Amino acid sequence: ESNLNVIVLGSQLAKDLFNSESPLGKKIKLNYKNQNYLFTVIGIMEEKGGGLTGDLDDRSYVPITTYMKKLSNSQYVSSYLAQANSSQEASSAVGEIEYFLIKSLDDQDKEKFRLLSMDQILDTVNSVTASLSLMLGGIAAISLLVGGIGIMNIMLVSVTERTREIGIRKALGAKRKNIMSQFLIEALSLSGLGGIIGIILGWLGAYFIAQLGKWSLVISLSSVLLAFGFAVAIGLFFGLYPAMKAAKMDPVEALSYE
């Protein structure tokens, strides 16, 4: 209520501003809406890590009365953030807060507030995540189809250009399985190389996005192996037809091809 210019710093923010020195009692300049305010540091928050709204350790906190009367000139508080003692008490805490607000507010204001619990936020996040996963899955399926068709076209062109080579190999005693395995290996090499490049580019993209959002990046080995396995499977599936076409060529017709 005294509207003091005091501030509490997040643990990371305190390190960034003062390094290893103690910031307690020191003054910092806070720029808010192009105006400078001088605040005295009276505390440092314990390390909390990241949250849904970003890095909680890179923030600062001032008294609500100081913010309302000196910084924002607000006459009311638009939102409160409450934390339950434990996750088991979260539901009962929501009920207690709702009861407190209904009891404290006038009749005309009792319907003008909304409570949003962490469970509701997580439900919304999960719903959005599921929709994004479905959309990204569709995009990935289309990309795999286009990539597979591309591999098949490349291999068909390769078979056509190497028709005489195939005829010579067959004339020298190469069997169908030898010709087929040769072109399948080439198709698998193309798709495998594309899979490795895609994994590297995907990792780099995820790394830079995580750095921008200050999130922790977790890429499991199983997801990498799954992505590479899909790439190889696509190469095998779409490379099968060109390989079979090359294996079935008549050596006489292949040698006379121009």
N, C-alpha and C positions, 0 to 999 in steps of 0.2 A: 504493500500500500504506500510505501514511502517513495516509490518510483526511482530507486537508486540505479545508477549506471554501473551495474555489476554484470559479470558474464561468466558462464561455465563453459569450458572448452572440451570438445571431444578428444580422446586420447591421441589420435593420429594428427588432428589439427594442432594440438599443443606441441607435438614433436616437430611438425613442419614449421611452426612459427618460432619456437624457442630451442630447438634441438634438444640437448641434454639438460639445459638450464631449467630451473623451477620457475614457472610462470606466475605463481601465486603472488598476489600483491602488485603485479606489474600492469601497466596500462597498455591497451591496444586501441588502434583507431578502426572504427567500424564504419564503412561507407554504405549507406542505405538510401536509395533513391537520390543519388548524387549529392548527398549531404553527409558530412563526417561527424561522428559521435565518438567521444572518448569513454572507454569502459575499463573497469578494473577487474582483473581476473581473480575470482575467489574460489575456483575449484576446477578439477579435471574429472571427467566422467570415466568410469571403468570401461575397459575395452569390450565392445559389443559385437563388432564384426558387421557384415553386410545384412541387409534386410530387403523387404519387397520394395522399399522406397530408395534404396541405394546404400551407400556406406554410412553407417550410424556413427562411426568414429571421426568423421570428417565434418562435424557440425558444431555449432555453438548455441548456447541457450541463455536467454535473458529473462528476467521476471516478466510475467504477463502484463502487469500494470505498467511497467516501463515501456514495453512494446506498444501497448494500446495508446498511452498518453503522449509518448515522446517520439515514437517512430512512425506508427501507422495512423494515429489520430482516430482510431476506431472506437465506437461506442458499445460494441458487443463482440463476443467471441464466436467465430463461425464454426469451430470444431474443437473437440477435446480428444486426446489420445490417452486411453487408460490401459493399464497392464495388470493382468490378474497375477496372483501369487504363484499359480501353477496352471498347466493346461487343463487339469481336472476341474479347476474352479472357474474356468472361463465362462461356461454356460450360466452358472449361478451369478457370476459377476455382471453379465449382461442384464439379467433380470433385476438385480439390485440397482444398477445404474438407471434402468428404465423407471423403476419405482421411485427413485430419488428425483428424477426429472419431473415425473408426473406430479409428485407431491410438492415440488418447489415452484413450478411454473403456474402462471395464471391459466384460467380455463381456456382463454382464446389462444394460448401458446402451446397447449398440451399436444396438439396435433402437428406442430411445426418443427419437430425434430425427428431425426432418423438415426437408428443405431445400426452400425455395421460391424459385425464380429469377424474375427480371423477365419472362422469356418466359412462364412459367406464369401469372404475374399478368396479363400482357397477354392471354393466351388466355382467361382467366376474364372479364376486363373486356370483351373482344370478344364473348364468348358472351352475357354479360348485355346488352350494348349491342344485339346482334342481336335478342334476345328482346324488349327494350323497343321497338326500332324496329318490329318486327312488330306488337306490341300497339298502339303509338301509330298505326301505319298503319291498323289495323282501326278504331280509334276515329275517326281522321280520315275514313275512308271512310263510316262511319255518320253522322258529323256532316255531311258533304257531302250525303249522301242526304237526311237530314232537312231540311237547309237548302234543298236543291233542291225538295223537295216543298212546303216552306213558301212558296217563291217562286211555284211553280205555283199553289197555292191562292189566294195573294194576287192573282195576275194573273187567275185565273178569276173571282174575286169582282169585280175591277175591270172585267172584260169584261161581266159581268152587269149591274153598276150603270150602265155607260155604253152600254147597248144602243141607246138612242134617239140618243145622240151619234154612235154608229157609223152608224146609219141615216141621220142628217142628212148626215154627211160623204159617205156613198156617194151619197145623192141629189144632192149638189152636185158630184159627179164624181170623188170619191176612188176610186182603184183598190185592188185587193186588196193589192198590194205596199205601198201607202202605209199602209193600216191595219195590215198585218203588221209593217212596219218600226217603226211608232209603238210598238206593244206590246213588240216585241223590245228597242227602246231602253230602255223603262221597266224591263224585266226585267234588262237588262244594268246599268242604273244602280243597281238594288237590290243585285244581286250584287256589283258593283264597290265600292259604298259599304261593304257588309258585309265584303268582302275587305280594304279599307283599314283599317277599324276592327279587324278581326282581326289584321292585321299589326302595328298599333300596340300592341294589348293583348299580343300575343305577345312583341314586343320589350321592353315594360315588364316583363313577367313574367320573361323571361330575364335582363334587367338586374338586377332585384332578387335573383334567385337567385344570379347570379354575384357580386353584392356580398356576400351572406351567406356564400358559400363561398370568397370571395376568389379567384375564377377569372377568367381573361381571357375577355371576350365577343367572339365573332367571328360576325357575321351577313353572309353574302355577298349581293351584289346578285342573283346568280342564284337564290338561294333565295327572296328577296322577290318577284322577277318570276315565279317558278314558282308561288308561293302565290297571287299576284294573278291569274295566268293560269288557274289551276284555278277560282278563284271566278267569273271571267268566263265560263269554259266551262260551269260548272254553270248559271249564269243563262241562257246561250244555249240549253242543252239543255232545261231545264225550262220555259223561257219560250216555247219553240217551239209547243207544243200550244195554250196560250191565244191566242197570236198568230194561229195558223192558224184557230182557232175564230172569232175576231173577224173575220178577213178573209173567211171563207166565209158570213157572215151575209147573209140576204136583206134588202135595204133596206126593202121593204114591211113584212115581219114585224118588223123592228127598230123602225120608226117607230110601229107599232101596239102595241109592248111596253109594259106598265105594271108 
